[in-house]
């Protein structure tokens, strides 16, 4: 994986984590599982996968 591709993956991960945190912060009525919305958890795990791929496929 080139450094450009790695940077794109890290950007997607960071953007997704930001969206997940904002979603979790501004939708308290939607919290269902242990205080967390299932979509929030899904988005956070999606970001973690992108982050993990970028770290493991380092230069």
PDB file of N, CA, C and O in Angstrom:
ATOM      1  N   UNK A   1       0.858  -1.189   0.000  1.00  0.00           N
ATOM      2  CA  UNK A   1       0.000   0.000   0.000  1.00  0.00           C
ATOM      3  C   UNK A   1       0.891   1.235   0.000  1.00  0.00           C
ATOM      4  O   UNK A   1       1.784   1.368   0.837  1.00  0.00           O
ATOM      5  N   UNK A   2       0.644   2.131  -0.938  1.00  0.00           N
ATOM      6  CA  UNK A   2       1.447   3.351  -1.008  1.00  0.00           C
ATOM      7  C   UNK A   2       1.063   4.297   0.130  1.00  0.00           C
ATOM      8  O   UNK A   2       0.018   4.142   0.762  1.00  0.00           O
ATOM      9  N   UNK A   3       1.914   5.259   0.370  1.00  0.00           N
ATOM     10  CA  UNK A   3       1.635   6.202   1.461  1.00  0.00           C
ATOM     11  C   UNK A   3       0.402   7.045   1.154  1.00  0.00           C
ATOM     12  O   UNK A   3      -0.313   7.454   2.069  1.00  0.00           O
ATOM     13  N   UNK A   4       0.146   7.307  -0.134  1.00  0.00           N
ATOM     14  CA  UNK A   4      -1.059   8.061  -0.498  1.00  0.00           C
ATOM     15  C   UNK A   4      -2.316   7.272  -0.151  1.00  0.00           C
ATOM     16  O   UNK A   4      -3.260   7.809   0.428  1.00  0.00           O
ATOM     17  N   UNK A   5      -2.313   5.990  -0.512  1.00  0.00           N
ATOM     18  CA  UNK A   5      -3.466   5.143  -0.195  1.00  0.00           C
ATOM     19  C   UNK A   5      -3.627   5.003   1.308  1.00  0.00           C
ATOM     20  O   UNK A   5      -4.744   5.019   1.826  1.00  0.00           O
ATOM     21  N   UNK A   6      -2.514   4.868   2.001  1.00  0.00           N
ATOM     22  CA  UNK A   6      -2.558   4.758   3.457  1.00  0.00           C
ATOM     23  C   UNK A   6      -3.147   6.028   4.072  1.00  0.00           C
ATOM     24  O   UNK A   6      -3.938   5.955   5.012  1.00  0.00           O
ATOM     25  N   UNK A   7      -2.764   7.184   3.543  1.00  0.00           N
ATOM     26  CA  UNK A   7      -3.293   8.454   4.041  1.00  0.00           C
ATOM     27  C   UNK A   7      -4.801   8.547   3.798  1.00  0.00           C
ATOM     28  O   UNK A   7      -5.537   9.048   4.648  1.00  0.00           O
ATOM     29  N   UNK A   8      -5.258   8.070   2.647  1.00  0.00           N
ATOM     30  CA  UNK A   8      -6.693   8.080   2.347  1.00  0.00           C
ATOM     31  C   UNK A   8      -7.450   7.183   3.327  1.00  0.00           C
ATOM     32  O   UNK A   8      -8.509   7.564   3.826  1.00  0.00           O
ATOM     33  N   UNK A   9      -6.916   6.002   3.601  1.00  0.00           N
ATOM     34  CA  UNK A   9      -7.554   5.083   4.547  1.00  0.00           C
ATOM     35  C   UNK A   9      -7.619   5.694   5.940  1.00  0.00           C
ATOM     36  O   UNK A   9      -8.638   5.582   6.622  1.00  0.00           O
ATOM     37  N   UNK A  10      -6.534   6.342   6.368  1.00  0.00           N
ATOM     38  CA  UNK A  10      -6.522   6.971   7.678  1.00  0.00           C
ATOM     39  C   UNK A  10      -7.500   8.145   7.731  1.00  0.00           C
ATOM     40  O   UNK A  10      -8.132   8.379   8.761  1.00  0.00           O
ATOM     41  N   UNK A  11      -7.629   8.884   6.622  1.00  0.00           N
ATOM     42  CA  UNK A  11      -8.571   9.993   6.563  1.00  0.00           C
ATOM     43  C   UNK A  11     -10.005   9.482   6.682  1.00  0.00           C
ATOM     44  O   UNK A  11     -10.814  10.059   7.408  1.00  0.00           O
ATOM     45  N   UNK A  12     -10.319   8.392   5.964  1.00  0.00           N
ATOM     46  CA  UNK A  12     -11.659   7.806   6.047  1.00  0.00           C
ATOM     47  C   UNK A  12     -11.942   7.347   7.471  1.00  0.00           C
ATOM     48  O   UNK A  12     -13.044   7.546   7.982  1.00  0.00           O
ATOM     49  N   UNK A  13     -10.957   6.736   8.110  1.00  0.00           N
ATOM     50  CA  UNK A  13     -11.132   6.272   9.483  1.00  0.00           C
ATOM     51  C   UNK A  13     -11.377   7.442  10.434  1.00  0.00           C
ATOM     52  O   UNK A  13     -12.265   7.379  11.284  1.00  0.00           O
ATOM     53  N   UNK A  14     -10.597   8.496  10.291  1.00  0.00           N
ATOM     54  CA  UNK A  14     -10.756   9.661  11.168  1.00  0.00           C
ATOM     55  C   UNK A  14     -12.097  10.351  10.945  1.00  0.00           C
ATOM     56  O   UNK A  14     -12.770  10.732  11.903  1.00  0.00           O
ATOM     57  N   UNK A  15     -12.486  10.510   9.683  1.00  0.00           N
ATOM     58  CA  UNK A  15     -13.759  11.149   9.369  1.00  0.00           C
ATOM     59  C   UNK A  15     -14.928  10.320   9.902  1.00  0.00           C
ATOM     60  O   UNK A  15     -15.877  10.863  10.468  1.00  0.00           O
ATOM     61  N   UNK A  16     -14.852   9.016   9.719  1.00  0.00           N
ATOM     62  CA  UNK A  16     -15.905   8.135  10.206  1.00  0.00           C
ATOM     63  C   UNK A  16     -16.020   8.156  11.721  1.00  0.00           C
ATOM     64  O   UNK A  16     -17.124   8.140  12.263  1.00  0.00           O
ATOM     65  N   UNK A  17     -14.885   8.190  12.403  1.00  0.00           N
ATOM     66  CA  UNK A  17     -14.914   8.237  13.872  1.00  0.00           C
ATOM     67  C   UNK A  17     -15.501   9.560  14.358  1.00  0.00           C
ATOM     68  O   UNK A  17     -16.216   9.595  15.359  1.00  0.00           O
ATOM     69  N   UNK A  18     -15.200  10.641  13.652  1.00  0.00           N
ATOM     70  CA  UNK A  18     -15.777  11.929  13.999  1.00  0.00           C
ATOM     71  C   UNK A  18     -17.293  11.896  13.825  1.00  0.00           C
ATOM     72  O   UNK A  18     -18.029  12.353  14.700  1.00  0.00           O
ATOM     73  N   UNK A  19     -17.760  11.357  12.703  1.00  0.00           N
ATOM     74  CA  UNK A  19     -19.199  11.248  12.462  1.00  0.00           C
ATOM     75  C   UNK A  19     -19.864  10.357  13.507  1.00  0.00           C
ATOM     76  O   UNK A  19     -20.958  10.658  13.983  1.00  0.00           O
ATOM     77  N   UNK A  20     -19.195   9.256  13.861  1.00  0.00           N
ATOM     78  CA  UNK A  20     -19.755   8.342  14.856  1.00  0.00           C
ATOM     79  C   UNK A  20     -19.882   9.020  16.213  1.00  0.00           C
ATOM     80  O   UNK A  20     -20.883   8.842  16.908  1.00  0.00           O
ATOM     81  N   UNK A  21     -18.876   9.793  16.590  1.00  0.00           N
ATOM     82  CA  UNK A  21     -18.936  10.462  17.893  1.00  0.00           C
ATOM     83  C   UNK A  21     -20.001  11.547  17.903  1.00  0.00           C
ATOM     84  O   UNK A  21     -20.703  11.722  18.899  1.00  0.00           O
ATOM     85  N   UNK A  22     -20.127  12.283  16.787  1.00  0.00           N
ATOM     86  CA  UNK A  22     -21.164  13.310  16.717  1.00  0.00           C
ATOM     87  C   UNK A  22     -22.552  12.681  16.753  1.00  0.00           C
ATOM     88  O   UNK A  22     -23.457  13.185  17.418  1.00  0.00           O
ATOM     89  N   UNK A  23     -22.710  11.569  16.027  1.00  0.00           N
ATOM     90  CA  UNK A  23     -23.986  10.862  16.004  1.00  0.00           C
ATOM     91  C   UNK A  23     -24.339  10.374  17.406  1.00  0.00           C
ATOM     92  O   UNK A  23     -25.476  10.523  17.854  1.00  0.00           O
ATOM     93  N   UNK A  24     -23.363   9.793  18.093  1.00  0.00           N
ATOM     94  CA  UNK A  24     -23.609   9.300  19.444  1.00  0.00           C
ATOM     95  C   UNK A  24     -23.902  10.425  20.426  1.00  0.00           C
ATOM     96  O   UNK A  24     -24.645  10.243  21.391  1.00  0.00           O
ATOM     97  N   UNK A  25     -23.308  11.599  20.168  1.00  0.00           N
ATOM     98  CA  UNK A  25     -23.487  12.731  21.079  1.00  0.00           C
ATOM     99  C   UNK A  25     -24.843  13.402  20.896  1.00  0.00           C
ATOM    100  O   UNK A  25     -25.489  13.784  21.872  1.00  0.00           O
ATOM    101  N   UNK A  26     -25.279  13.546  19.628  1.00  0.00           N
ATOM    102  CA  UNK A  26     -26.496  14.306  19.361  1.00  0.00           C
ATOM    103  C   UNK A  26     -27.771  13.482  19.230  1.00  0.00           C
ATOM    104  O   UNK A  26     -28.830  14.035  18.932  1.00  0.00           O
ATOM    105  N   UNK A  27     -27.692  12.173  19.445  1.00  0.00           N
ATOM    106  CA  UNK A  27     -28.912  11.380  19.336  1.00  0.00           C
ATOM    107  C   UNK A  27     -29.142  10.541  20.583  1.00  0.00           C
ATOM    108  O   UNK A  27     -29.176   9.313  20.506  1.00  0.00           O
ATOM    109  N   UNK A  28     -29.302  11.197  21.741  1.00  0.00           N
ATOM    110  CA  UNK A  28     -29.474  10.424  22.981  1.00  0.00           C
ATOM    111  C   UNK A  28     -30.757   9.594  22.980  1.00  0.00           C
ATOM    112  O   UNK A  28     -30.824   8.562  23.648  1.00  0.00           O
ATOM    113  N   UNK A  29     -31.777  10.035  22.236  1.00  0.00           N
ATOM    114  CA  UNK A  29     -33.035   9.296  22.211  1.00  0.00           C
ATOM    115  C   UNK A  29     -32.902   7.968  21.471  1.00  0.00           C
ATOM    116  O   UNK A  29     -33.717   7.065  21.652  1.00  0.00           O
ATOM    117  N   UNK A  30     -31.869   7.856  20.637  1.00  0.00           N
ATOM    118  CA  UNK A  30     -31.693   6.640  19.842  1.00  0.00           C
ATOM    119  C   UNK A  30     -30.792   5.610  20.520  1.00  0.00           C
ATOM    120  O   UNK A  30     -30.545   4.546  19.952  1.00  0.00           O
ATOM    121  N   UNK A  31     -30.311   5.896  21.692  1.00  0.00           N
ATOM    122  CA  UNK A  31     -29.402   4.961  22.362  1.00  0.00           C
ATOM    123  C   UNK A  31     -30.192   3.765  22.863  1.00  0.00           C
ATOM    124  O   UNK A  31     -31.162   3.915  23.607  1.00  0.00           O
ATOM    125  N   UNK A  32     -29.775   2.589  22.455  1.00  0.00           N
ATOM    126  CA  UNK A  32     -30.536   1.405  22.821  1.00  0.00           C
ATOM    127  C   UNK A  32     -29.705   0.345  23.520  1.00  0.00           C
ATOM    128  O   UNK A  32     -30.128  -0.180  24.551  1.00  0.00           O
ATOM    129  N   UNK A  33     -28.528   0.014  22.986  1.00  0.00           N
ATOM    130  CA  UNK A  33     -27.740  -1.083  23.549  1.00  0.00           C
ATOM    131  C   UNK A  33     -26.685  -0.518  24.492  1.00  0.00           C
ATOM    132  O   UNK A  33     -25.716   0.095  24.043  1.00  0.00           O
ATOM    133  N   UNK A  34     -26.864  -0.717  25.780  1.00  0.00           N
ATOM    134  CA  UNK A  34     -25.909  -0.251  26.794  1.00  0.00           C
ATOM    135  C   UNK A  34     -25.598   1.230  26.614  1.00  0.00           C
ATOM    136  O   UNK A  34     -24.473   1.668  26.852  1.00  0.00           O
ATOM    137  N   UNK A  35     -26.599   1.998  26.193  1.00  0.00           N
ATOM    138  CA  UNK A  35     -26.408   3.429  26.034  1.00  0.00           C
ATOM    139  C   UNK A  35     -25.868   3.843  24.678  1.00  0.00           C
ATOM    140  O   UNK A  35     -25.639   5.029  24.441  1.00  0.00           O
ATOM    141  N   UNK A  36     -25.660   2.884  23.782  1.00  0.00           N
ATOM    142  CA  UNK A  36     -25.111   3.207  22.467  1.00  0.00           C
ATOM    143  C   UNK A  36     -26.063   2.773  21.367  1.00  0.00           C
ATOM    144  O   UNK A  36     -26.664   1.702  21.443  1.00  0.00           O
ATOM    145  N   UNK A  37     -26.196   3.602  20.354  1.00  0.00           N
ATOM    146  CA  UNK A  37     -27.005   3.257  19.195  1.00  0.00           C
ATOM    147  C   UNK A  37     -26.247   2.207  18.372  1.00  0.00           C
ATOM    148  O   UNK A  37     -25.037   2.341  18.187  1.00  0.00           O
ATOM    149  N   UNK A  38     -26.925   1.168  17.875  1.00  0.00           N
ATOM    150  CA  UNK A  38     -26.233   0.127  17.090  1.00  0.00           C
ATOM    151  C   UNK A  38     -25.514   0.702  15.867  1.00  0.00           C
ATOM    152  O   UNK A  38     -24.436   0.226  15.512  1.00  0.00           O
ATOM    153  N   UNK A  39     -26.092   1.716  15.217  1.00  0.00           N
ATOM    154  CA  UNK A  39     -25.445   2.329  14.068  1.00  0.00           C
ATOM    155  C   UNK A  39     -24.149   3.022  14.458  1.00  0.00           C
ATOM    156  O   UNK A  39     -23.186   3.020  13.692  1.00  0.00           O
ATOM    157  N   UNK A  40     -24.122   3.616  15.647  1.00  0.00           N
ATOM    158  CA  UNK A  40     -22.912   4.269  16.154  1.00  0.00           C
ATOM    159  C   UNK A  40     -21.810   3.245  16.308  1.00  0.00           C
ATOM    160  O   UNK A  40     -20.669   3.477  15.908  1.00  0.00           O
ATOM    161  N   UNK A  41     -22.161   2.102  16.894  1.00  0.00           N
ATOM    162  CA  UNK A  41     -21.165   1.046  17.090  1.00  0.00           C
ATOM    163  C   UNK A  41     -20.685   0.484  15.750  1.00  0.00           C
ATOM    164  O   UNK A  41     -19.505   0.180  15.576  1.00  0.00           O
ATOM    165  N   UNK A  42     -21.625   0.351  14.807  1.00  0.00           N
ATOM    166  CA  UNK A  42     -21.251  -0.151  13.487  1.00  0.00           C
ATOM    167  C   UNK A  42     -20.304   0.788  12.771  1.00  0.00           C
ATOM    168  O   UNK A  42     -19.329   0.354  12.156  1.00  0.00           O
ATOM    169  N   UNK A  43     -20.593   2.080  12.853  1.00  0.00           N
ATOM    170  CA  UNK A  43     -19.741   3.073  12.203  1.00  0.00           C
ATOM    171  C   UNK A  43     -18.357   3.104  12.853  1.00  0.00           C
ATOM    172  O   UNK A  43     -17.343   3.235  12.168  1.00  0.00           O
ATOM    173  N   UNK A  44     -18.327   2.983  14.163  1.00  0.00           N
ATOM    174  CA  UNK A  44     -17.039   2.981  14.867  1.00  0.00           C
ATOM    175  C   UNK A  44     -16.206   1.758  14.476  1.00  0.00           C
ATOM    176  O   UNK A  44     -14.994   1.871  14.296  1.00  0.00           O
ATOM    177  N   UNK A  45     -16.847   0.586  14.341  1.00  0.00           N
ATOM    178  CA  UNK A  45     -16.084  -0.591  13.944  1.00  0.00           C
ATOM    179  C   UNK A  45     -15.634  -0.515  12.493  1.00  0.00           C
ATOM    180  O   UNK A  45     -14.558  -0.998  12.142  1.00  0.00           O
ATOM    181  N   UNK A  46     -16.472   0.100  11.646  1.00  0.00           N
ATOM    182  CA  UNK A  46     -16.097   0.319  10.248  1.00  0.00           C
ATOM    183  C   UNK A  46     -14.822   1.157  10.175  1.00  0.00           C
ATOM    184  O   UNK A  46     -13.918   0.850   9.396  1.00  0.00           O
ATOM    185  N   UNK A  47     -14.749   2.213  10.984  1.00  0.00           N
ATOM    186  CA  UNK A  47     -13.561   3.075  11.008  1.00  0.00           C
ATOM    187  C   UNK A  47     -12.346   2.336  11.522  1.00  0.00           C
ATOM    188  O   UNK A  47     -11.234   2.514  11.026  1.00  0.00           O
ATOM    189  N   UNK A  48     -12.576   1.498  12.532  1.00  0.00           N
ATOM    190  CA  UNK A  48     -11.460   0.752  13.096  1.00  0.00           C
ATOM    191  C   UNK A  48     -10.855  -0.179  12.046  1.00  0.00           C
ATOM    192  O   UNK A  48      -9.636  -0.341  11.993  1.00  0.00           O
ATOM    193  N   UNK A  49     -11.692  -0.788  11.216  1.00  0.00           N
ATOM    194  CA  UNK A  49     -11.196  -1.672  10.160  1.00  0.00           C
ATOM    195  C   UNK A  49     -10.306  -0.891   9.189  1.00  0.00           C
ATOM    196  O   UNK A  49      -9.228  -1.357   8.821  1.00  0.00           O
ATOM    197  N   UNK A  50     -10.757   0.296   8.775  1.00  0.00           N
ATOM    198  CA  UNK A  50      -9.941   1.113   7.867  1.00  0.00           C
ATOM    199  C   UNK A  50      -8.624   1.506   8.527  1.00  0.00           C
ATOM    200  O   UNK A  50      -7.572   1.478   7.887  1.00  0.00           O
ATOM    201  N   UNK A  51      -8.681   1.870   9.796  1.00  0.00           N
ATOM    202  CA  UNK A  51      -7.476   2.247  10.532  1.00  0.00           C
ATOM    203  C   UNK A  51      -6.514   1.058  10.620  1.00  0.00           C
ATOM    204  O   UNK A  51      -5.309   1.209  10.419  1.00  0.00           O
ATOM    205  N   UNK A  52      -7.060  -0.127  10.924  1.00  0.00           N
ATOM    206  CA  UNK A  52      -6.236  -1.332  11.085  1.00  0.00           C
ATOM    207  C   UNK A  52      -5.560  -1.697   9.761  1.00  0.00           C
ATOM    208  O   UNK A  52      -4.383  -2.056   9.742  1.00  0.00           O
ATOM    209  N   UNK A  53      -6.306  -1.604   8.651  1.00  0.00           N
ATOM    210  CA  UNK A  53      -5.732  -1.910   7.334  1.00  0.00           C
ATOM    211  C   UNK A  53      -4.582  -0.939   7.033  1.00  0.00           C
ATOM    212  O   UNK A  53      -3.521  -1.348   6.559  1.00  0.00           O
ATOM    213  N   UNK A  54      -4.806   0.339   7.311  1.00  0.00           N
ATOM    214  CA  UNK A  54      -3.776   1.342   7.022  1.00  0.00           C
ATOM    215  C   UNK A  54      -2.527   1.118   7.863  1.00  0.00           C
ATOM    216  O   UNK A  54      -1.411   1.309   7.379  1.00  0.00           O
ATOM    217  N   UNK A  55      -2.704   0.717   9.115  1.00  0.00           N
ATOM    218  CA  UNK A  55      -1.548   0.499  10.000  1.00  0.00           C
ATOM    219  C   UNK A  55      -0.805  -0.785   9.622  1.00  0.00           C
ATOM    220  O   UNK A  55       0.425  -0.798   9.561  1.00  0.00           O
ATOM    221  N   UNK A  56      -1.553  -1.863   9.368  1.00  0.00           N
ATOM    222  CA  UNK A  56      -0.924  -3.145   9.048  1.00  0.00           C
ATOM    223  C   UNK A  56      -0.212  -3.120   7.692  1.00  0.00           C
ATOM    224  O   UNK A  56       0.822  -3.768   7.527  1.00  0.00           O
ATOM    225  N   UNK A  57      -0.748  -2.389   6.738  1.00  0.00           N
ATOM    226  CA  UNK A  57      -0.144  -2.328   5.403  1.00  0.00           C
ATOM    227  C   UNK A  57       0.749  -1.105   5.284  1.00  0.00           C
ATOM    228  O   UNK A  57       0.766  -0.434   4.253  1.00  0.00           O
ATOM    229  N   UNK A  58       1.478  -0.827   6.331  1.00  0.00           N
ATOM    230  CA  UNK A  58       2.346   0.347   6.353  1.00  0.00           C
ATOM    231  C   UNK A  58       3.426   0.294   5.282  1.00  0.00           C
ATOM    232  O   UNK A  58       3.598  -0.725   4.614  1.00  0.00           O
ATOM    233  N   UNK A  59       4.134   1.371   5.127  1.00  0.00           N
ATOM    234  CA  UNK A  59       5.160   1.454   4.068  1.00  0.00           C
ATOM    235  C   UNK A  59       6.316   0.481   4.293  1.00  0.00           C
ATOM    236  O   UNK A  59       7.250   0.435   3.492  1.00  0.00           O
TER     237      UNK A  59
END
